[in-house]
Amino acid sequence: MKVALDTTFILGRGAVKDTFNLLADGIKKLIWTLGKRIERIKPKVWAREHGLGRYFGSSIKGHTEIDWDE
């Protein structure tokens, strides 16, 4: 059995991430594994080559063309 542990450093009462950024974090971890372990290239390079470079920005919502007001 494996256990997931969030060790995000927080100041104050708690760290809050929205669903989009949590999913982007998971996708980034998958990209890291695919790029580094399977194809033996740097994850950021692998992501760019496969059209997933936006996941390596500061926030997925900041790099995605979605009308968040809808």
GIFENFEN-V583624 format. One record per helix or strand of 3 or more residues. SS is the DSSP state (a for helix, b for strand). FROM is the first residue (numbers start at 1). TO is the last residue. If there is no record, write none. Layout:
ss=SS from=FROM to=TO
ss=SS from=FROM to=TO
This chain:
ss=a from=19 to=38
ss=a from=43 to=49
ss=a from=53 to=56
ss=a from=60 to=62
